[in-house]
Amino acid sequence: MKSYPYYICDVFTDKRFGGNQLAVLPDAQGLTSEQMQQIAREFNFPESTFVFPAERGNTRKVRIFTPSTEVPFAGHPNVGTAFLLAKTGLLDRQELQTIIFEEKAGLVPISIAPQADGAIFCELKAPEVVSLGQSIDASLVAEALSLNLDDIQLSTHQPIVASVGLPFLIVELMSLDALASARAKLDAFEKIRAIGVTPDIHLYVKRDEASKAEPQFDIQARMFAPFDGVPEDPATGSANCALAGLLAHYSSLQEGMLCWTIAQGVEMGRPSVLKARALKKAGQVIDTWIGGNSVLVSKGELYLD
């Protein structure tokens, strides 16, 4: 019988039982893709990560699985895995500032910043420059979210696909009430998938509305990905990183850094805090980052025949 150590972390939070759950297997050598998918389904977290020795001279190779599929890149698994390797001493001392994960989407640099109170802040740089894809009819999106058409804010952008390594349909809403009322309507999600768009829908409300409840946040967000086995995600680093790129794209700023503090998971009872930023040069978004704290919750052993 073969055993594999695993750890469970809560990511994008400084408190246990908040943020987004993540299972990390720090030494996954010997596991097949089928076994990794079975393990991710067993944990049934939004994602689980499997860590291997690097193949191209970087820090580690990392594979990421939802309960139903492997994904090329994701935010909270990278932040949480970097935290876990630092927290448990699995990184060499000289690696504790910046590491690079090898993933299907490309190379993912992550900075690691130990803080005075013992916390560890990790921030990843997206493996791709933000790209904008297909716009979706707002009435179809409203139907998919069980909302009215006038709940969709269209002054900045239509519901649109954006990606920094993993695509999301990003939708701005008019109010916190609309955000709280959103419910996934699966038959309408199917209609979105039928037109060739993966219906992983990221909703957000800007600070001018969100500040009424949470003045320390610039944005409050939710994310639904029911066809990936994630009915709702409490903290989605890759979606919020894409959102940062999208907002920076539409910003009038031509040169410089834009930063946002984002709340997610509030409606689920797993509040999360994500720090997003985007850099523009000559009017173009050239890089995006997402970061946050994590906490270690538990560790154990997984047994395979």
Secondary structure, DSSP 8 states (H G I E B T S, - for coil): -EEEEEEEEEES-SSTTSSEEEEEES--TT--HHHHHHHHHHH-SSEEEEEEE-SSSSSEEEEEE-SS-EES--HHHHHHHHHHHHHTT-S-GGGSSEEEEEETTEEEEEEEEE-TTS-EEEEEE-SS--EEEEE--HHHHHHHTT--GGGB--SS--SEEEESSSEEEEEEBS-HHHHHH----HHHHHHHHHTT----EEEEEEHHHHTTT-TT-SEEEEEEEGGGTEEEES--HHHHHHHHHHHHHHSS--SEEEEEEEEESGGGT--EEEEEEEEEETTEEEEEEEEEEEEEEEEEEEEE-
